[in-house]
Every structure is written in C-alpha cells, then in structure tokens.
Amino acid sequence: MGKKGDLSNFEHGMVVGARRAGLSISQSAQLLGFSRTTISRVYKEWCEKGKTSSMRQSCGRKFLVDARGQRRMGRLIQADRKATLTEITTRYNRGMQQSICEATTRTTLRRMGYNSRRPHQVPLISTTNRKKRLQIARAHQNWTVEDWKNVAWSDESQFLLRHSNGRVRIWHKQNENMDPSCLVTTVQAGGGGVMVWGMFSWHTLGPLVPIGHRLNATGYLSIVSDHVHPFMTTMYPSSDGYFQQDNAPCHKARIISNWFLEHDNEFTVLKWPPQSPDLNPIEHLWDVVERVLRALDVHPTNLHQLQDAILSIWANISKECFQHLVESLPRRIKEVLKAKGGQTPY
C-alpha cells in the first residue's frame, strides 16, 4: 500500500518491533498497512543509525511532468487563461523531447492547484472610472464600521417571473431529445417581471417600493420625498446620516439635485463612483431575495404573486444578514485600493 505522510513514533516502533520479532518485509507490510519500501527503509535506518526518519517514502510511478515542466505549464496558463486542455497540451509538447497526453496535462494541472471553472462576471471598468473608484476608496480608507453604520444604501432591481437557467442538464437517451419531459420551455422576456426600489442601513431594513414602470426623474422624486426623507430623519435625527445612490440618470436629474440641496441640513448625499456595485451591499440583498424566490416550493404564476413574494422575502431578511454586509465595507474598500480601482471579489 503506497502512502505518503508522516510516521509517528508509535508507528516507528511497530515497524522495528515487527521486524525484530522475525516477520519478513512482506509480512510486516501486510500486518501494518505500510508499503514494503517503507518497512525496509525504517528498519534499515534503525539498524544503521539507531533512529528513523519521520517521513514515508513516496511510492508509485514518477510524474511525467517534473518541477521544471510544471513551471513551463504554469507560464502557458498565465499567458492564456482561456486555453483548452488540447491547446495547453499542444503548446507544452512543442520543443519537448517527451510528449504528454491530455490526461497527463489534466492530472498535472490539478496537482498544481488549477481547476477549470466558469469565470466570474464583472463589469468592464473604464480607466476614468477606475480613477474615480480609487479616489473614493482613498477618501474612505480610514472609515470604521461605526462610520459605515451612518450610511443608508439604496438601489433598484428587477425580478423576472420566469428565470431561464442555461446550466440546467437533463438525462435522456439518443431518441428522446424532443420528448416533452426532456424540454425546458421559455417565455419571451422572461414572462415579464417586477421592478422594485429599496433601501437599508445597518440599523434596519428600509422600505421596498414596487415600480410599475421605468423609473424616471419624476417617479424617483416621489420615492425620495415619500420614503428616503422620513427614513433618514428618523434613523439619523442628529443629521449625521449619509444617503447612497448610484449614478443612474434619474438620480442625477436637476429636480433631484435641487431637492437634495434643499434638505442638505438633514442628511448628506454620499459621493459615489460609477460602476461600483461591488461597493454597494444592497446588491447582495438582491441576491438573497433571488435565491429564496427560486427556492420556493410554489413558484409565483403571475406578476401580482411575484410582487407579494418579493415583499415577503425582503421583510424577512435577518438583521444578522444585512448587518454583516455593512460590516464588510472596510474590507471592500481595501480590495478596491489593492486592485487600484479595478474589479474586486465582491
């Protein structure tokens, strides 16, 4: 049995004791479950030096790709992350005396810690917006969790009635590909959806407002006056609160800017960089709503049921969940600084 790992002092004693008791190497290996090579080496070291090494020997066939070959393969991966297994194998074999097959390439890459996965989808950030993100991160790099507790986060999101999942797989025989049980039906535009606007802070979840049509400046002004204003004045009566909104066109309209100027003595609008969903923790709350929505035993069949389900899920998000998201802000800022304004894992 070829193994590799540390031997304990007790295991050393078992090997030496078995050999001194007259057992052969094969008998000792069968009794103790170690390889014959390990039994031989341990007993030989004990006889010659009076002590044994703590490491078992590595047994089995040697790797076709040595350390130098792994470094070569690592450079190929770094040069082209999207290369297929066939392409990596072909490029590796160029100029090599001993060629390898795709199975060896796959084994070597796994041994090196590489795995083939679908890439994370992140927004393409322009050079200008990278600079703006970096500026904001630097301006808030010394903010603590206590500082971020004074921020109320907001955003809009849409939830579709029918969600198409391209990763669904089914089992079918060759002649069953058009069997009704093997088909996944689709509806144009997802069967419609519900748009909502919401806000929250570390202290509490705020309102979730259904939007019956595309949000424009007039509609957003109603939301700001009817929902943002009472939330901010209630949660931050000392006028030390910050309201966050992204750079959507309706958020930057003149009537909105004028309204905020008229109420700047009650709260402050947080300066926000473009293309920064990774810095807004409410994005993760939308993910929570989406996951719970898709996991329902009985799925909504019309837009009214969908809206009711979304409002119910939002109202039942735990305090630990949204507080944990706000507490992650210092780490998010550090990641933006580390990425020099680029994409982050969030």
N, C-alpha and C positions, 0 to 999 in steps of 0.2 A: 504494500500500500504506500504509494509515493505521497508524502506530505511535506509541507514546508512550514516551519513555525518555530517557536521557542520550546525547548525541553526544560521541564522543571527539574530541580534536584532530586525529587522523588522518582521521576522517570529515568534519570541517570542511574540511580541506584537499582531500579528494576532491570535495566539492561545489563548492568555489570553483574547483578545477582543471578540473573538467568544464565549468563554465560559461565559464571563460576560454578553454577550448580550442574554444569555438564550439558546444557542444552546447546544444540547446534545453532548456527546463524539463522537458518530457515525456521527451526522450531521456535526460537526466541522471537523472530519477526511475526510468526503466526500467533503466538501467545500474546504478545504485547500490542500488536497492531501497527508496528513501525515497519519501515522498509528494511530490506536486508542491508542496504548501503548504510543506513543509519545505525543499525545494530553493530555492523563491522567497524565503523568509524569510532563510535563511542567506546567500544571495548578496547580497540587498538590504542586510542588516546589514553585510556585509563591504565593500560599495561605499560605504555612507554613513558607517560608523564605523571601518572598518578592523579590526573584530573581529566575532565572532559569539557568540550565546548558546548555552549548552551544552544547552538543552532543546528537543526537538522539540515542535511544536505538537500539541495534541490534535485529531484529526480525527474526522469522523463526526457522526452525528446527536446533538443535545444531549439530555441526560437530561430526561425529563418531570418528574421529582421533584428539585427543587433542594435546596440545603442546608437551607433553612427547612422544606421538605416532609419531608426526612429526619428532622429533629428532631421534627416532628409525628408521623411514623410511629414513631419510637423511643419517644415517650411512650405511644402506643397499645399497643406491645408491653409496656412496663413495667407498664401498667395491667392487662393480661390476657395472661399468657404462654401460655394455652391457646387463645387465639383462633385460628380457622381463617383461611385465606387469604381466603376470601369475606367473613368478618366484618371483617377488617382493612381490606380494600378498601372495604367499605360505610361503615365508620366514618370512613375517611380522606376519602371523597368528600363527606361531609356538610359543607355550607358552603363547599366549594371551587368556584371558577369553572370550573376544568378538571378533569374526572373522569379517572380512570385505570382500567385493566382489571386483572384478577388477574395476568396475565402481567407487567405493569409492577410491580405490588406485589412479586411474587416476585423479579424482577430487582433491584429497589431494596433489598430486604431482604438479598439475597446480597451486594450491593455494600457494604452496611453491616456485613457480617460475621455476619448471623443465618442460622442453619440450623435446620430442623425435625428434631428428634431425639426418641427415646423418653427420658423423664426418668429420672434415677437414682432408684431406690427406696431410701428411707432410713427409719429408724424414727421414729415420731412421739414426740418427747421432751417430757414434761410440764415445766411451769415448775419444779416441785420438783426433778426430776432434772437439769434444766439447771443449777440452782444447785449440785447435788452434783458434777456433772461439772466445773464451773468451779472449785470448791473443790479437787478432786483435781488439776486441771491447774496451779493456782497452787502447790499444795504440791510439785509435781514439776517446775516450770518450770526449775529450776536443775540438774536431774539430767542428767548427761552419758551418752554411750553406755556408758562404763565402769560407771556406776551401773546402767544397764538390763541389763547383762550378768549381774547377780546375780539377775535375776528369771526364774523358771520359769513359763511360760504354760500354761494348760490350758483345755479346753473339750470339749463333746460335739457330735457332728454325725451326721446321718442321710444315707445314700446309698440312693437308690431303684434297684431292679433295672431298671425301665424309666422313662426320663425323657421326659416329654412336652414338646415344644418348639413353642410356639404361633407361632413365627416361620418355620416351615418353609413354603416355597412350592413349588408344582409347576406344570408346563406341561401343559395339557390343552385339547382342543377342547370346543365347547359341549355335545356329546352324550357326552362321556367322563367327566363328573364322578363317576359311580359305578363306573367301571372299576376292577377290583382294583389295577391298577398306579398308580392315582391316589388311593388311600385310605391313610390313616395310622391304623393300629389303636391302640386304647388299652386299658389294663387297669385295672380299678378299684383305687384306692390305689397305682397305680404297680407292681403286681405284688409288693408287699412291699419291704422294704428292710433295711439293716443299720445299726444304731446303734453308734457307736464313741466312746470317750473317749481323748483323747491329751494329751500334754504335751511341751514342748521348752524349751530355753533357748538362749542364744547359743552355748554350748559344744557342744551335741549335741542330736539328736532323742531324746526320751524314749520310753516305751512307748506303743503303741496298743492299747487294750483293747476287744475286741468286747463289746457289752452285749446279752444275749439278750432282755431285756425292758425295760420302762420303768424308768428308774433311780430308785430310792428311797433314803432315808437309809441303810438297812442295806447296800444294794449299794454306795453311794458310800463308806461307811466301809471296806469291804473294799478298794476301789481306793486310798483314801488310805493305809491301813496297808501294803498289799502293793506299791504302786507309787510313790506320792508320797514316802513316808518314805525308802525306800532311795535314790531318785533325789536327794533334797535332801541327805541326809547324805553321799552320795558326791561330788556335784558341789560342795557347799559345806561342807567339813569344818570350816571356821572359824566356822560358824553365822551367816554373813553373807548367807545367801540369803533371797529372798522368794518365796513361792508365791502365784500369782494364780489366782483362781477368780471366776466371776461370781456373781450373786445368785439363782441357781436355788433353789427351796425346799429341795431335798435338800442343797444346800451349806450352808444356814443352819440346819439342824436342830440340836437341842440336843446330840445324841450326837456330831455332827461338831465343833461348837464346843468341847465338852469335850475331845475328842481333841486338837484343836489347842492348847488351853491346857496340856495335859499335855506337849506337845512344843515349847512356845514357846522353850525354851532351845536348840533345834536349828535352827530357822528361823522366819521371821516370815510371817504371812499378810498379803498386801498388801491394804490397804483399797481397795475397788473400787466405782466408781459404777454405778448401774443404767443400762440402755440404752446401753451403751458398746462395741458390737462393733468400732467404728472404732478403738478404742484397743488392741484385742487382736490382735496379729499372727498368732495361730494361725488366725484367720478366713481369712486369705489362703492359708494352707497347705491348708485345706479346699477352697478354690477350685482350687488346684493339683491336688489329688487328683481333684476332679470333672472338670477339663479332660482330664487324662491318661486317666481312666476312660472318658470318652466318645469319646476318640480311638483307643481300642484297635481293632486290626484284627478281633479276635474278641471280641465282647462276651459277658459272663457271661450264662448262661441260667438260673442258679438262685442262691439266696442263698449257698450254700457257695462257689461260684465267685466271686461278688461279694465276699465277705469276703476270700478269698485275694488277689483283685486289689487291694483297698484296702490290705491289709497290705503287699503287694509294692511298691505305688506309694509308700506312706509311707516304707518303708525306703530307697528310692532317691532321696528328695528331696535335692538337693545342699546342701552346707554353705553355699555362697555364697547360696543362696536364703533359708534361714531366718536367716542372719546379717544379710543385707541388711534383712530385715523388722525385726529388733530394732534395727538402727541407725537405723531411721526413727522411733523413738519420740520423740526431741526434736522432730522436725517435726510429729508428730501432736499433741503437747502444745501446740505453738504454734498449730496450727489450732483446737484447742478454745478456747484463750484468745481467738483472733481472732474466733471465732464466738460468744463469750460463753456457752459451754456448749452451743451448738446443734450441728447436723449439720456434718460435715466431709467433704471429698472422699474420705477413707479409708473 
